[in-house]
C-alpha cells in the first residue's frame, strides 16, 4: 500500500468522542481475563452505542463489494488532526472494493490499494463528522497510517461502516475460537457472538448463519465435550436458531444430543421451535439430509419421554394447528418425507448388512453393479397363514415365483423357489423412474432358500413410532388427500399401516380413495397388497371388499374397473362371494349384467358361486328378473319421443318405463322434474336414445358416469342448471357420438371446459 506522499500534523483522533465507534461490546477470548480498562475506553461506550442503534432503527444490507473513493495517508498520529482538517487533502482514487472473509481488497490492485487491507491490521473504524472533514467519509486506522473511504451519501457510508465492522468481528471470532483453551471462556464468547448477531443493524441471512457456522466448526473439531457443555452451548445459540436452519455439522451435534439425552429439557425447549421451522418451510431434504436426520432424531427423542407417543401426538397437533385446515402447506410433505426416510432406514440397515446385497440407494437409482454380485431373488410377502394356498393371477409371459411368508410383527420367514428368468426381469435399467417399495428392496441371496429377517429392537421401535405418526396424519381430513397421494407410489407391507389404508378407504372423496389403486400398470398398489393372497392381507379380505365398495361407488368407469377386477382379482372376488360378502356378490352380479365375462365356463362358475349362499342366490334372482324386464323394455316398438310431467320423480319414471316397450325411444325430456342420478339405472336400458333433456333436475355426477358407459348412441345432452361437477363432466369425454352438450349454470371449471372442447363434442354450450 502506498503511504509515501502523505503529510502529517495534528492531535490524536482517538480522544474525540464518536457514537459510531463500534469495537466489540465484550472482550474476545484473549481479553476475557484482562482487567477492566479505565473510563473513556471503547468498552465503556458499547451500551450507549447499542441503545443508539436500536433507537435509530435503520437496517442495512451486508455489503460484499462496491465502488468507493479511497485515500491513504501515512503519518505519525500527532499530526493526523492537522491533515484531516486541511482544505487541501490528498488526492482520491476510485476503487471497486470487495469485502472478503479476511481482508478488504480492490478489483484493480494499484495505487493506494495495491495491497489488500487485512481485517487483523485494522485497529479502529470511525465515522468522520467534523466540520472541515470530507463528507460521508470513513476512517480505518492501520499501523502507521490511515485509510479513508468516501461514499456517495450518508446511507451508503453507514452501510460500509457496519459491513466492515461485521467482517472484522467475524474474522476475529473465527480466529479466536479456532483454538479454545478454557470452555467456560468459550461459552462466554459464544454468548457475545450471538448477542452481536442479534443486535447488528445489518439485515442479511449470513448475519445469523455466520455465527452458527463458527460454532458448528468449533463443535466438529472438539468432540470430547461433556453433556453439560453440550447443553450450555445449545442454550447459548438458541436465539439464532429461531429464524435460521442449523448448518450440517450443527445438525450432527444436535442429533448426538437427542440420542444421548432424549429426556433433556433442551430437546423440548430449544429443539422444538427449530424442528417446527424446518417442517413449515419448503425443504429439499435431498440437498439437506442432515436436517431430515435431525428431525427424525428429535421425534424419536420425544418418543423416549414418559408419555411417549402422547408427546409425539401433541407435537403433530401443534404442527397442524387448531383450525380444521392446516395453514402451513409444507408441513405434511415434510413430515411424510421424514417418516418414510426413517422407515426405509430400518430395512436399509438390514439389507446393507447382507453379503452380495445392493444398497437401497443403488436400487433407487437403478444402478446395481450386477457383475460383482450374485443374482438376487425377489422377496414376496404373503399373508401370515401357512395353510393358505395363494393363487396369483399372472400373465403368460410373466414367470411365476412361488413363495410362502409368515409375517409376525418384525420377524419375516421366507421360503423361495428360484427362477432365473425372474432374476433377469428384476434388473432395473439406469434412469428407471419407478419408485422402489420395500418388496423390491428386500432382496435375498439365492444361496439360501429360507431365512429370518428380524429387525433390531431399536429399528423396530423406530418403525412403530413412524408408522404411528402416519396414522396420526391420516386422522386429519384436510391432510388425507395429500397423504394418500404421497403414499400411493410407495406401498410397503406393515401390519400397523392398515389403519391408514382403512382411513383412505372410508373417505368419500375421490382424490383420496383413488390413491388405493396402483400408480401405474404393473405396479402393486394398496388395493393389490390388501387383496386376498396379497402381501398385507390378514383379515380374509374385509378391507379389500370395503375398497371395492368405495371405488365402485365413485365416479370411475364401472366397466373398466370391473374388467380390471375380472382380469386380476376374479379369484379373490369369488372367494369372498363364496363366504357371503355382499359387496363381492354385487360385483359378480354386475360382471354378469355388463357381460364382462366372456368365457362360458367362468360364467357358470360365477353363477354357481352366487347360488351357494342365500344373499348370492337372492341377488342372482333379482339379476335374472332385471334381464327379463330389460329384454321386454328394449323390444322394438313404442313412442320415439317422450316428455315426463314436471315434478315427476325417479319412481314415476320407473313405473312409466315398466309399462311397455320403449325400444324405439330416441328423444326423452325430463326437464324440470325431480329426478336424480338414481334414474340413470333406467335410462341406460334405452338402447335407441339419442336426445336427453335433464334441464333443472337433480341429476349428478354418478348418473353421468353410467350414461357415458352405456348410452353409446346419445347425441344431444342438456345438463343446464344441474348439480354436475368437473368429475362427472369429464366422464363424457369418452362419448364419441355426443355432438351437442349444454352445461349452462353448472359448476364447470375453465380447465374442464377446455378439455371437453378438445374432444369430439361438436358444440359445447
C-alpha positions in Angstrom: 0.0 0.0 0.0 1.3 3.4 -0.9 2.0 5.6 2.1 4.8 7.7 0.7 3.2 11.0 -0.3 1.3 11.8 2.9 1.7 14.8 5.1 1.3 14.9 8.8 0.5 17.0 11.8 -2.3 17.3 14.3 -3.5 15.7 17.6 -4.7 12.1 18.1 -8.2 11.4 16.8 -8.9 8.8 19.4 -9.6 11.5 22.0 -12.7 12.6 20.1 -15.9 11.1 21.1 -17.8 9.2 18.3 -21.1 7.5 18.9 -20.5 5.1 16.0 -17.2 3.8 17.3 -18.0 0.1 17.4 -15.4 -2.3 18.6 -16.8 -5.4 20.4 -19.1 -4.7 23.2 -17.5 -7.6 25.2 -13.9 -8.9 25.0 -12.8 -11.8 23.0 -11.0 -14.9 24.3 -7.7 -13.1 24.8 -9.3 -10.2 26.6 -11.6 -12.1 29.0 -9.2 -12.2 31.9 -7.8 -8.8 31.3 -8.7 -6.0 33.9 -11.4 -3.6 33.1 -10.0 -0.6 31.1 -10.3 2.9 32.5 -13.2 5.2 31.8 -13.4 6.6 28.3 -12.3 3.4 26.5 -14.2 1.6 23.8 -15.9 -0.9 26.1 -17.5 1.8 28.1 -19.2 3.3 25.1 -20.7 0.0 24.0 -24.0 0.1 25.9 -24.7 3.6 24.7 -23.8 2.7 21.1 -26.2 -0.3 21.2 -29.0 1.8 22.5 -28.3 4.4 19.7 -28.5 1.7 17.1 -31.9 0.4 18.5 -33.3 3.9 18.6 -32.1 4.7 15.1 -33.9 1.7 13.7 -32.0 1.8 10.4 -31.4 -1.5 8.6 -28.7 -2.2 6.1 -27.9 -5.0 3.7 -24.5 -6.6 4.2 -22.1 -5.3 1.5 -19.9 -7.8 -0.3 -18.5 -5.3 -2.8 -19.0 -1.8 -4.1 -17.5 1.4 -5.6 -16.0 3.9 -3.2 -13.3 6.7 -3.2 -10.1 5.8 -1.3 -7.4 7.9 0.2 -4.4 6.6 2.2 -2.3 8.7 4.5 0.9 7.7 6.3 1.5 9.9 9.3 2.6 10.0 12.9 -0.6 10.2 14.9 0.3 13.6 16.5 -0.1 15.2 13.0 -3.3 13.4 11.9 -5.7 16.1 13.1 -4.0 18.8 11.2 -4.0 16.8 8.0 -7.7 15.9 8.2 -8.8 19.5 8.8 -6.7 20.8 5.9 -8.6 22.1 2.9 -6.0 20.6 0.6 -6.5 16.9 1.4 -4.6 14.4 -0.7 -6.0 13.0 -3.9 -8.7 10.4 -4.0 -8.7 7.2 -6.1 -11.9 5.4 -7.3 -11.8 1.6 -6.4 -14.2 -1.3 -6.6 -13.6 -2.9 -3.2 -14.5 -6.4 -2.1 -15.1 -7.5 1.5 -13.6 -10.9 1.6 -13.5 -13.2 4.6 -10.0 -12.0 5.6 -9.4 -8.6 4.0 -10.5 -5.5 2.1 -9.3 -5.9 -1.5 -9.6 -3.9 -4.7 -10.6 -5.3 -8.1 -7.8 -3.2 -9.5 -4.8 -3.7 -7.1 -3.0 -0.5 -7.9 -2.3 2.8 -6.3 -3.5 3.1 -2.7 -5.0 -0.4 -2.8 -2.0 -2.2 -4.4 -2.1 -4.5 -1.4 -5.2 -5.6 0.4 -6.0 -4.4 3.9 -6.3 -7.3 6.3 -9.0 -7.1 8.9 -6.5 -8.0 11.6 -4.4 -4.9 10.7 -7.4 -2.6 11.2 -7.1 -1.1 14.6 -10.3 1.0 14.5 -13.1 2.1 12.3 -14.7 5.5 12.7 -17.1 7.9 11.0 -15.6 11.3 10.3 -18.1 14.1 11.2 -16.0 17.3 11.8 -16.9 20.5 10.1 -13.9 20.6 7.7 -13.7 16.8 7.2 -14.6 15.2 3.8 -18.3 14.4 3.5 -19.6 10.8 4.0 -16.1 9.5 5.0 -14.9 6.5 7.0 -11.5 6.3 8.7 -9.7 3.0 9.1 -6.8 3.2 11.5 -4.0 0.9 10.5 -0.4 0.6 11.8 1.5 3.7 10.7 -1.3 5.3 8.8 -5.0 5.9 8.0 -7.3 4.6 5.1 -10.1 7.0 4.3 -13.2 5.7 2.4 -15.6 8.3 0.9 -19.1 7.1 -0.1 -21.7 8.9 -2.3 -24.2 9.5 0.5 -24.7 9.0 4.2 -26.7 5.8 3.9 -24.0 4.2 1.8 -21.3 5.4 4.2 -23.2 3.8 7.1 -23.7 0.6 5.1 -19.9 0.4 4.5 -19.3 1.2 8.2 -21.4 -1.6 9.6 -20.4 -4.1 7.0 -16.7 -3.5 7.7 -17.3 -3.8 11.4 -19.2 -7.0 10.9 -16.5 -8.6 8.7 -13.8 -7.5 11.2 -15.6 -9.0 14.1 -16.4 -12.3 12.4 -12.8 -12.6 11.3 -11.6 -12.2 14.9 -14.1 -14.6 16.3 -13.2 -17.3 13.7 -9.5 -16.9 14.7 -10.0 -16.7 18.4 -12.5 -19.6 18.6 -10.4 -21.9 16.4 -8.0 -22.7 19.4 -10.1 -22.8 22.6 -8.5 -23.5 25.9 -11.0 -22.9 28.7 -14.6 -23.9 27.8 -16.1 -21.5 30.4 -14.5 -18.7 28.5 -15.5 -20.2 25.2 -19.1 -20.2 26.3 -19.0 -16.5 27.2 -17.5 -15.7 23.8 -20.3 -17.7 22.1 -22.9 -15.7 24.0 -21.1 -12.5 23.0 -21.1 -13.6 19.4 -24.8 -14.4 19.4 -25.6 -11.1 21.1 -23.6 -9.3 18.4 -25.5 -11.0 15.6 -28.9 -10.2 17.3 -28.1 -6.5 17.8 -26.5 -5.9 14.4 -28.2 -3.3 12.2 -27.3 -5.4 9.2 -30.1 -7.4 7.6 -28.8 -10.4 5.8 -29.1 -14.2 6.1 -25.4 -14.5 6.7 -25.6 -12.4 9.8 -27.1 -15.2 11.8 -25.7 -18.1 9.7 -22.0 -17.0 10.2 -22.1 -17.4 14.0 -23.8 -20.7 13.6 -21.2 -21.9 11.2 -18.4 -20.8 13.6 -20.0 -22.7 16.5 -20.6 -25.7 14.2 -16.9 -25.8 13.2 -15.9 -25.4 16.8 -18.0 -28.4 17.9 -16.9 -30.6 15.0 -13.3 -30.0 16.0 -13.9 -30.6 19.7 -15.9 -33.8 20.0 -14.9 -34.7 23.6 -17.2 -32.3 25.4 -19.3 -33.1 28.4 -23.0 -33.3 28.3 -23.3 -30.2 30.4 -21.1 -28.3 27.9 -23.3 -29.6 25.1 -26.4 -28.1 26.7 -24.7 -24.8 27.6 -23.7 -24.3 24.0 -27.1 -25.2 22.7 -28.8 -22.8 25.0 -26.3 -20.1 24.1 -27.0 -20.3 20.3 -30.8 -20.9 20.8 -31.8 -17.3 19.9 -30.1 -17.6 16.5 -32.0 -20.8 15.7 -35.4 -19.2 16.0 -35.2 -17.9 12.4 -32.4 -19.9 10.9 -31.8 -23.6 10.0 -28.8 -25.1 11.7 -25.8 -25.9 9.4 -25.0 -29.6 8.7 -22.3 -30.1 11.3 -24.5 -28.5 13.9 -27.3 -30.9 12.9 -24.9 -33.8 13.7 -24.3 -32.3 17.1 -28.0 -31.9 17.7 -28.6 -35.5 16.6 -26.0 -36.7 19.0 -27.6 -34.8 21.9 -31.0 -36.2 21.0 -29.7 -39.8 21.0 -27.6 -39.4 24.2 -30.0 -37.3 26.3 -33.5 -37.6 24.9 -35.1 -36.5 28.2 -33.1 -33.3 28.4 -35.2 -30.2 28.6 -33.1 -28.7 25.8 -34.9 -31.1 23.4 -38.3 -29.7 24.3 -37.4 -26.0 24.9 -34.7 -25.4 22.2 -35.1 -28.0 19.5 -38.9 -27.8 19.3 -39.1 -24.4 17.6 -36.1 -25.4 15.3 -37.9 -28.5 14.1 -41.2 -26.6 13.7 -39.4 -24.1 11.5 -37.8 -26.9 9.4 -41.2 -28.5 8.8 -43.0 -25.3 8.0 -40.6 -24.3 5.3 -40.1 -25.5 1.8 -37.3 -28.1 2.3 -35.3 -30.1 -0.2 -34.2 -32.9 2.1 -32.3 -34.4 -0.8 -29.9 -31.4 -0.5 -30.2 -31.2 3.3 -30.3 -34.8 4.5 -28.9 -33.8 7.9 -31.9 -31.6 8.6 -34.1 -34.6 7.9 -32.0 -36.8 10.2 -32.1 -34.2 13.0 -35.9 -34.1 12.6 -36.1 -37.9 12.9 -33.9 -38.0 16.0 -35.9 -35.2 17.6 -39.2 -37.2 17.1 -37.5 -40.3 18.5 -36.3 -38.3 21.5 -39.9 -37.2 22.1 -41.0 -40.8 21.9 -38.5 -41.7 24.7 -40.2 -39.4 27.2 -42.5 -40.9 29.8 -45.7 -40.0 27.9 -44.1 -41.4 24.7 -46.5 -41.3 21.7 -48.8 -38.8 23.5 -46.0 -36.2 23.3 -45.5 -37.0 19.7 -49.2 -36.7 19.1 -49.2 -33.2 20.7 -46.3 -32.2 18.5 -48.2 -33.3 15.4 -51.2 -31.3 16.6 -49.1 -28.3 17.1 -47.8 -28.6 13.5 -51.3 -28.9 12.1 -52.8 -26.1 14.2 -56.1 -25.7 16.0 -58.2 -25.0 12.9 -59.7 -27.6 10.6 -57.3 -26.6 7.9 -53.5 -26.5 8.4 -52.2 -23.0 7.5 -48.7 -24.4 6.5 -48.8 -26.3 3.2 -45.3 -27.7 3.6 -45.8 -29.4 6.9 -47.4 -32.6 5.6 -45.0 -33.3 2.8 -42.0 -32.7 5.0 -43.4 -34.9 7.8 -44.2 -37.7 5.3 -40.6 -37.4 3.9 -39.2 -37.7 7.4 -41.4 -40.7 8.2 -40.7 -42.6 5.0 -36.9 -42.0 5.3 -36.9 -43.3 8.8 -39.0 -46.4 7.8 -36.7 -47.2 4.9 -33.6 -46.8 7.1 -34.9 -49.6 9.3 -34.8 -52.0 6.4 -31.8 -50.5 4.7 -29.6 -51.3 7.7 -30.6 -55.0 7.3 -30.2 -55.0 3.5 -26.8 -53.5 3.6 -25.6 -55.9 6.3 -26.1 -58.9 4.0 -23.4 -60.2 1.6 -23.9 -59.5 -2.1 -26.9 -57.3 -1.4 -27.1 -53.9 -3.2 -27.7 -50.9 -1.0 -31.1 -49.3 -1.0 -29.6 -46.2 -2.7 -28.3 -48.3 -5.6 -31.7 -49.9 -6.0 -33.4 -46.5 -6.0 -31.0 -45.2 -8.7 -31.3 -48.3 -10.8 -27.6 -48.7 -11.0 -26.9 -52.1 -9.4 -23.5 -53.5 -10.2 -24.6 -57.0 -11.1 -21.1 -58.1 -12.2 -19.8 -58.1 -8.6 -22.9 -59.7 -7.1 -24.7 -62.9 -7.4 -28.2 -62.6 -8.9 -30.9 -61.8 -6.4 -34.4 -63.2 -5.9 -37.4 -61.1 -5.1 -38.9 -61.4 -1.6 -42.6 -61.8 -2.0 -44.5 -61.2 1.3 -47.8 -63.0 1.5 -50.4 -63.3 4.3 -49.5 -64.8 7.6 -51.3 -68.1 7.2 -49.1 -71.1 6.3 -52.2 -73.1 5.4 -53.4 -70.6 2.8 -52.6 -71.5 -0.8 -52.3 -68.3 -2.7 -53.3 -68.3 -6.4 -51.9 -65.2 -8.0 -53.0 -64.2 -11.5 -50.0 -63.9 -13.8 -49.7 -63.2 -17.5 -48.4 -66.0 -19.8 -45.2 -64.1 -20.3 -44.6 -63.4 -16.6 -42.8 -66.2 -14.6 -44.4 -67.5 -11.5 -42.5 -67.2 -8.3 -43.8 -69.4 -5.5 -43.2 -68.2 -2.0 -44.8 -68.6 1.4 -44.1 -65.9 4.0 -45.2 -65.8 7.7 -45.4 -62.2 8.9 -45.2 -61.8 12.7 -44.5 -58.4 14.0 -40.9 -57.6 13.0 -40.0 -61.2 12.0 -40.5 -62.4 8.4 -40.0 -66.1 7.5 -39.4 -66.6 3.8 -39.3 -69.7 1.5 -38.3 -69.2 -2.1 -38.3 -71.2 -5.3 -35.6 -70.0 -7.6 -36.3 -68.8 -11.1 -33.6 -67.5 -13.3 -36.0 -65.8 -15.7 -37.4 -63.8 -12.9 -34.0 -62.6 -11.9 -33.5 -61.2 -15.4 -36.7 -59.2 -15.1 -35.5 -57.7 -11.8 -32.6 -55.9 -13.4 -33.6 -52.2 -13.5 -32.1 -50.1 -16.2 -30.4 -46.8 -15.3 -32.8 -43.9 -15.2 -35.8 -46.0 -14.3 -38.4 -43.6 -12.9 -40.3 -46.2 -10.9 -40.0 -45.8 -7.2 -38.9 -48.9 -5.2 -41.1 -50.3 -2.5 -40.0 -52.4 0.4 -40.9 -55.6 -1.5 -38.5 -54.6 -4.3 -35.8 -53.6 -1.8 -35.8 -56.7 0.5 -33.6 -58.9 -1.6 -32.1 -62.3 -0.6 -29.2 -64.3 -1.8 -30.0 -67.4 -4.0 -27.7 -69.4 -1.8 -30.3 -69.7 0.9 -33.9 -71.0 0.5 -35.1 -69.8 3.9 -34.1 -67.1 6.2 -35.4 -65.0 9.1 -35.5 -61.2 8.9 -35.5 -59.9 12.4 -35.1 -56.1 12.9 -33.1 -55.0 15.9 -35.2 -53.8 18.9 -34.2 -50.2 18.1 -35.1 -50.5 14.4 -38.5 -52.0 15.4 -39.1 -49.1 17.8 -38.3 -46.6 15.1 -40.6 -48.4 12.7 -43.5 -48.5 15.1 -43.0 -44.8 16.0 -43.1 -43.5 12.5 -46.0 -45.8 11.4 -47.9 -44.3 14.3 -47.2 -40.8 13.0 -48.6 -41.8 9.6 -51.7 -43.0 11.4 -52.0 -39.6 13.2 -51.6 -37.8 9.9 -54.4 -39.8 8.3 -56.8 -38.7 11.0 -56.8 -35.1 9.7 -59.4 -34.6 7.0 -57.5 -31.8 5.2 -54.3 -33.8 5.2 -55.8 -37.1 4.0 -55.9 -36.3 0.2 -52.3 -35.2 0.1 -51.2 -38.1 2.4 -52.9 -40.6 0.1 -51.2 -39.1 -2.9 -47.8 -39.2 -1.2 -48.1 -42.8 -0.1 -49.7 -44.1 -3.3 -46.4 -44.8 -5.3 -44.5 -46.4 -2.4 -46.7 -49.1 -0.7 -45.0 -51.3 1.8 -46.4 -54.2 3.9 -46.6 -53.2 7.6 -49.4 -54.5 9.8 -49.8 -51.3 11.7 -50.3 -49.3 8.5 -53.6 -51.0 7.9 -55.3 -48.2 9.9 -54.1 -45.6 7.4 -55.4 -47.6 4.5 -58.8 -48.0 6.2 -59.0 -44.3 6.6 -58.4 -43.9 2.9 -61.0 -46.5 2.1 -63.6 -44.8 4.3 -63.0 -41.3 2.8 -65.8 -40.5 0.3 -63.6 -38.1 -1.7 -62.4 -39.5 -5.0 -59.0 -37.9 -4.7 -58.4 -39.9 -1.5 -59.7 -43.4 -2.3 -58.5 -43.3 -5.9 -55.0 -43.5 -4.4 -55.7 -47.0 -3.2 -55.0 -48.1 -6.8 -51.5 -48.6 -8.2 -49.8 -45.5 -9.6 -49.1 -47.3 -12.9 -49.8 -50.5 -14.6 -47.8 -53.5 -13.5 -47.0 -52.0 -10.0 -48.9 -53.2 -7.0 -50.8 -50.6 -5.0 -52.6 -50.7 -1.7 -55.5 -52.3 -3.5 -53.4 -55.2 -4.6 -51.5 -55.5 -1.3 -54.6 -55.9 0.8 -56.4 -58.3 -1.6 -56.8 -61.9 -0.5 -53.4 -63.5 -1.1 -51.8 -60.1 -1.2 -48.8 -59.1 0.9 -50.6 -57.3 3.7 -54.0 -59.2 3.8 -54.7 -60.5 7.3 -58.4 -60.1 7.6 -59.9 -62.5 5.0 -60.3 -59.7 2.5 -62.6 -57.4 4.6 -60.5 -54.3 3.9 -60.3 -55.3 0.2 -64.1 -55.6 0.0 -64.5 -52.1 1.5 -62.0 -50.8 -1.0 -64.0 -52.3 -3.9 -67.2 -50.9 -2.4 -66.0 -47.3 -2.2 -64.3 -47.5 -5.6 -67.4 -48.8 -7.3 -69.5 -46.0 -5.7 -67.3 -43.2 -7.0 -67.2 -41.7 -10.5 -64.9 -44.3 -12.0 -65.8 -46.1 -15.2 -67.7 -49.1 -13.9 -67.0 -51.3 -16.8 -63.3 -50.5 -16.8 -63.0 -51.2 -13.1 -65.0 -54.5 -13.5 -62.7 -55.5 -16.4 -59.7 -54.9 -14.2 -61.2 -57.0 -11.4 -62.1 -59.8 -13.8 -58.6 -59.9 -15.2 -56.6 -59.6 -12.0 -58.7 -60.3 -8.9 -61.5 -62.6 -10.1 -60.3 -65.4 -7.8 -60.3 -63.2 -4.6 -63.7 -61.8 -5.6 -65.2 -65.3 -6.0 -63.6 -66.5 -2.8 -65.2 -63.6 -0.8 -68.5 -64.0 -2.5 -68.4 -67.7 -1.6 -68.0 -66.6 2.1 -71.1 -64.4 1.8 -69.5 -61.0 1.3 -72.3 -58.8 0.0 -70.0 -56.4 -1.9 -68.4 -59.2 -3.8 -71.7 -60.8 -4.6 -72.8 -57.5 -6.1 -69.6 -57.4 -8.1 -70.1 -60.8 -9.6 -73.7 -59.9 -10.5 -72.5 -56.7 -12.2 -69.9 -58.7 -14.2 -72.7 -60.9 -15.5 -75.1 -58.0 -16.1 -72.5 -56.0 -18.1 -71.2 -59.1 -19.9 -67.7 -58.6 -18.6 -67.0 -62.4 -18.5 -66.9 -63.9 -22.0 -65.8 -67.4 -21.1 -68.8 -69.7 -20.6 -67.1 -71.9 -18.0 -66.2 -68.9 -15.9 -69.7 -67.5 -16.2 -71.1 -70.9 -14.9 -68.6 -70.9 -12.1 -69.7 -67.4 -11.1 -73.4 -68.4 -11.2 -72.5 -71.5 -9.0 -70.7 -69.2 -6.6 -73.7 -66.9 -6.4 -76.1 -69.7 -5.8 -74.0 -71.2 -3.0 -75.1 -68.5 -0.5 -78.5 -67.1 0.4 -77.5 -63.5 -0.4 -76.0 -64.5 -3.6 -79.0 -66.6 -4.7 -81.3 -63.6 -3.9 -79.2 -61.1 -5.9 -78.8 -63.5 -8.8 -82.6 -64.0 -9.0 -83.0 -60.2 -9.0 -80.5 -60.0 -11.8 -82.5 -62.5 -13.8 -85.7 -60.5 -13.3 -84.0 -57.4 -14.4 -82.7 -59.1 -17.5 -86.2 -60.2 -18.4 -87.5 -56.7 -17.8 -84.7 -55.3 -19.9 -85.5 -57.5 -22.9 -89.2 -56.5 -22.6 -88.3 -52.8 -22.4 -85.9 -52.9 -25.3 -88.3 -54.8 -27.6 -88.9 -52.8 -30.7 -91.9 -50.6 -30.6 -93.4 -47.8 -28.5 -93.0 -44.0 -29.0 -90.0 -42.2 -30.4 -90.5 -39.1 -28.2 -91.5 -38.9 -24.6 -91.8 -36.0 -22.1 -92.2 -36.7 -18.4 -94.5 -34.2 -16.5 -92.8 -31.7 -14.3 -92.3 -32.6 -10.6 -92.1 -36.3 -11.6 -89.7 -38.5 -9.5 -87.4 -41.4 -10.1 -90.2 -43.8 -9.1 -92.5 -42.2 -11.6 -90.0 -42.7 -14.4 -89.5 -46.3 -13.4 -93.3 -47.0 -13.4 -93.6 -45.4 -16.8 -90.8 -47.3 -18.4 -92.1 -50.6 -16.9 -95.5 -50.2 -18.6 -94.5 -51.2 -22.1 -91.8 -51.4 -24.8 -89.6 -48.4 -25.5 -87.1 -49.9 -27.9 -87.8 -47.1 -30.4 -87.5 -44.1 -27.9 -85.0 -41.6 -29.3 -86.0 -38.3 -27.5 -86.6 -38.1 -23.8 -87.3 -34.9 -21.9 -87.0 -34.9 -18.1 -86.7 -31.1 -17.8 -88.0 -29.5 -14.6 -88.7 -32.9 -12.9 -87.3 -34.1 -9.6 -85.3 -37.0 -11.0 -81.8 -37.7 -9.6 -78.8 -39.8 -10.6 -80.7 -42.9 -9.5 -82.8 -42.8 -12.6 -79.7 -43.5 -14.7 -80.3 -47.2 -14.0 -83.5 -46.9 -16.0 -82.1 -44.6 -18.7 -79.3 -47.0 -19.7 -81.9 -49.5 -20.7 -83.0 -47.4 -23.6 -80.7 -48.5 -26.5 -82.0 -46.1 -29.1 -81.9 -42.9 -27.0 -80.2 -40.1 -28.9 -81.5 -36.9 -27.2 -81.8 -36.4 -23.4 -83.0 -33.3 -21.7 -82.2 -33.0 -18.0 -82.6 -29.3 -17.6 -83.2 -28.1 -14.0 -83.1 -31.6 -12.4 -81.0 -33.1 -9.6 -79.1 -35.4 -11.9 -75.5 -35.5 -10.8 -72.0 -37.0 -11.4 -72.9 -40.6 -10.6 -75.6 -40.6 -13.2 -73.3 -39.2 -15.9 -70.8 -41.9 -15.3 -73.5 -44.6 -16.1 -74.7 -42.7 -19.2 -71.2 -42.4 -20.5 -70.6 -46.1 -20.3 -73.9 -47.4 -21.7 -75.7 -44.9 -23.9 -73.3 -45.1 -26.9 -75.8 -43.6 -29.3 -76.5 -40.4 -27.3 -76.0 -37.3 -29.5 -77.6 -34.4 -27.6 -77.5 -33.9 -23.8 -78.9 -30.9 -21.9 -77.4 -30.5 -18.4 -78.4 -26.9 -17.8 -78.9 -26.0 -14.1 -77.9 -29.4 -12.8 -75.5 -30.1 -9.9 -72.9 -31.9 -12.1 -69.3 -31.0 -11.4 -66.0 -31.4 -13.3 -65.6 -35.0 -12.0 -68.8 -36.1 -13.8 -68.4 -34.0 -16.9 -65.0 -35.4 -17.7 -66.6 -38.8 -18.0 -68.5 -37.5 -21.0 -65.2 -37.2 -22.9 -65.5 -40.9 -23.8 -68.9 -40.5 -25.6 -67.8 -40.3 -29.2 -71.3 -40.0 -30.6 -72.1 -36.9 -28.4 -72.3 -33.8 -30.6 -74.1 -31.2 -28.5 -73.8 -30.6 -24.8 -75.5 -27.8 -22.8 -73.7 -27.0 -19.5 -75.1 -23.5 -18.7 -75.4 -22.8 -15.0 -73.3 -25.8 -13.9 -70.1 -25.9 -11.8 -68.0 -26.4 -14.9 -64.5 -25.0 -14.5 -62.5 -23.4 -17.3 -60.0 -26.2 -17.4 -62.6 -28.9 -17.8 -64.4 -26.7 -20.5 -61.1 -26.6 -22.5 -60.7 -30.4 -22.1 -64.2 -31.1 -23.4 -63.6 -28.8 -26.4 -60.7 -30.9 -27.4 -62.9 -34.0 -27.6 -65.2 -35.0 -30.5 -68.1 -33.0 -29.0 -69.1 -30.5 -31.7 -71.0 -28.0 -29.7 -70.3 -27.2 -26.0 -72.6 -24.5 -24.6 
